[in-house]
Amino acid sequence: MFRRRRPQLETTDELLVMRRAGLVVARTLAALREEVTPGISTGELDQIADELIRAAGATPSFLGYGGDAGRGGFPGVICTSVNDEILHGIPGKRVLAPGDLISIDCGAVVDGWHGDAAITVPVDEPAADHRLLVETTGSALWSGIAAARLGGRIGDISAAVEDRIDALETEHGRPYGIVTEYVGHGIGSAMHQEPEVPNVGRSGRGVRIVRGLALAIEPMITLGSAENHTAGDGWTVVTDDGRPAAHWEHTITVTDRGTWVLTAEDGGEAALTALGVPFGPLAD
């Protein structure tokens, strides 16, 4: 998926710019969460995101992404993946209905530096198994974030995500599929960089986590089989069995002080403290 090259390491000043991009993403997603109601279309959400990102002095990361001489780039400002759509859903005329789940993936660029995050939001009251799917995916994300340490390995994050999903699958008595074809990634002056951050793996394996490394961690989980395919639009990834999926993501870095979640409004302080993980902003 990515060119094999040494991961990019950001300076303190560059991470501070990434924090600005991360705050644009955090605030855009918070606003979109409030707009997710029955009757709104995914295209309307996309328009709101475009206005918010540009009003903040940033530019959307996703619009036109992946375009080349033979293929047009992604046509939306955000990805809006509904129900059985895992990721890369294209915003358009689809109208949200009660009981739907929508995953919203958002990226923004400030002065050439990226922030990237995703949330999954139920529309009105979800079915119990759908609610648990959303909660499980969010919990797995924070377990992965909590496993990141200076001197540790990417595999520590991957194993923590997988272990949390496995534990909650047993607790909930529901089958969860972990999507393995799509993974987290390094991030910085480009949205997708080395290293890959899988959602399954073994502790102690993979690239070492060092100062200046920024990572986007993003578990994608299905309620059923993780088998999937790309729809006819060439972008939207859909579950083969038609069961729903959830997707959560944050951009993080690890400093000498602790972990800093660049795409969380509070930098991740509340969640990290609850997990017993040192909170380590460079400045905020």
N, C-alpha and C positions, 0 to 999 in steps of 0.2 A: 504493500500500500504506500509506503514512504520510501524515499531514497535512503540507502544505508549510508549515513554520515554521522559524525559526532554531534551529539545534542548541542543546541545553542544555549549558552549561558548568558543571562541578563545581568547587567550592572544594577547597582542600587537605583540610579536615576531611571533606568529603563523599566525596572519593576514598578517604580512609582507612577510612570506613565501607564503601565499595564493596569495598575490599580484604578486609575481614572477610567480606562476603558471598561474594567470590570464593574465599576459603579454604574456606568451607563447601562450595561447589560442588566445588573441587579434591579435597577429602578425601572427599566423597561419591562422586565418580567413581572415585577410587582404590580405595575399598572395593568398589564395584560391579564394577570390573574383576576383582577377585579372586574374586567370586562367580559370574562368568560361566563356567559349566561345563555339560556335557551333563546334561539332566534338570531344570534349574531353569526355572521359568516366568518370563515377563516380569512377571506380576503379583507374584511373589515379590520380584523385583528392585525393583519399585515400592514395596512395603511396606518393604523395607530402606532405600530412599532416604528415605521419609517419616520413619522413625524417626531416621535419622542427621541429617537437616536440622533436625528439631524439637529433638532432643537438643542441638544446637549453638546453640539459641536463635534460629534463623531460621525462616522460613516458606517453603513451596514457591512459586515464581513461577508454575508452569504450572497447578496445580490450579484449575479453574474459569475459566481464561483464555479470553477471547473470548465469554463468556456475555452474553446480553442477553435482553430480553423474548421474543424469538422463537427463541432457540437456547440450549441448555445449553452451559456452558463445557467446556474440555478436562477429561476425567475422570481423568487420571493426574497423579501427582507428577512423573514423568519421561516423556520420549518414548522408546519402545523400538521402533526400526525395524529389521526383520530382512530380510536378503537383498535382495529387489527393492524393499523399502520405503525410500524416500529420507529421509523425515523425518515427524514428527508421528505416528508409530506409537503406538497406544493399548496400554498394558500390560493383560495379561489372562491367559488360560489357555494361551497358546502356550508350548510347552516347547522349549527350545533343544536342538539336535542337533549332533553333531560335523560340522564343516565349515561351519556357519552363520556369518554375519557379523551382529553386532548393533551398531547405532549408538544410543548413549545420550546424550540431550540433557537437561541438568539446569540448573535455575535456582533461586536462593534470594534471599530478601529479608531484609536486616538493617536495622532502623530506617528502613524506607522506601526503601532503596537496593539495587539489583539486581546480581547476578552471573550470568553465563550462559556455559556451555561445553558441548562435546560431544566424545565419543570414539567410535571404531569399534573393536570388539574381536572378533577371531576366536574361534570356539568350537573348542577343540583345534587340530589342525593344519589350516590352510586350504589350499585349492588354491593353486598358485603364482601364478596370475593374480589371485586374490582377495587374497593377501598383498601383491602389488605395488600393487593398487588402494588398500588401506589405507595403505601407505607413501607412495604418491603424494599422497594427500589430505592426510596429515599434513605432508608436505614443502611442499606448496602453501600450507598455512596459515602455516607459519613463514616462507616467502618473503614472504607478504603482510605479516606482522607486521614483518619486517625492513625493509620498504620504507617504513614509517611514520616520518615526520620532522616536527618542528615547521617550519611554513612550507610543507610539502609539500601534496599534494592527495590526496583519496580515490582518484582515478584511478591514483596511483602504486601503491597497494595492489592495486587490481583488476588492473592490468597485470602486476604481479609474480606474482600467483596464476595468471593465465592463462598467462604465459610459462613458469612452472615446470611446469605440467601439460602444455603443448605439448612441452617439452623431454623430459619423462619418457615421454610417449606415443611419441616417436621412439626414445628409448633402449630402452624395453621392447618395442617392436613390437606394442603393444596399443592398441585404440581406447578413448579416454576421452571421455566426454561431460560437459561442464560445465553443470550446471543453472543456468539464468539467471532463472527465474521467482521463485526464492527467494534472498534476499540477506542479507548482514550488515546491521548497523544501529547507530545510536547507542543508548546505554543509560545509565540514570541513575536518576531517580526513577520512571521507567516502564521496562519491559523493552524495548519497541520504540519508538524515537524516530528523528528525523532525525539524521544523514543516512543514506540507504541506502549500503551498501558492496557493490557488485556484485563478482562473481568473474571478470568480463571487463571490459576497458576500456582507456583510453589514459592514459599518464602525463601529468601536468600538467593534468588535467581534474578538475572537481568541487569540492566543498567543501574549503576550506583546513583543514589540521590545525593546531590551536592548543592552547595550554595549557588544561587542564580538559576537553577533549573526550574522552569515553570511547566506545570502539567495540567492537562484537562482530564479529569477522571469522570467517566460516564457509563455507569451500568445501564444496560437495556435488558429488561426482563419480560417474559411472556407468561400468560396464564395458560400453560399447556406446553406444547412443543415449541422449541426455539427454531425449528425449520422455517425458512423464509425464502422469499423471492422478490425480485424487483418488478414493479408494475410496468404497464405499457408506457407510462410517461417517462421512463428511463431514470427516475429518481426515487420514487416512493418505495420503501422496503416494507413488505407486508407479510404477516404470518401465514404459513401454508394452511393451518387449520382454522383460520378465521377468528381465533381467540384474541383477546385484547393484549396490548403491550404497554409498558411504562418506561420512561426514560428520564433520568435525572443526571445533571452534570454541574460541576464547578471547576473553575480554574484556581490552582493553588501554587504556592511556593513554600519552601521551608527555609527559615532563617536561623541564625544562631540562637534566637530567642524561642523559636517554636514554629508552628504552622500558621500560615496566613492565607485565608481564602479570599482571593482577589475579587471574586464575583458575588460575595455576600455583603450585604449592606453594612453589617457590623464586623466584617472581616472574618466571620466565623467564630467570634469570641464566645457567644452563648453556647453553641453546640459543642465546641471543643472543650470548654470548661466542664460541661456536663459529662463529657467522655473522659475527663481527666488528662487531656492533652494540652501541653503548653501552647498558648496563643502568642504568635510572634510577628506582629506588624513591624515593618521598617519605619513607617510613619503613617498617619492617617488623618 
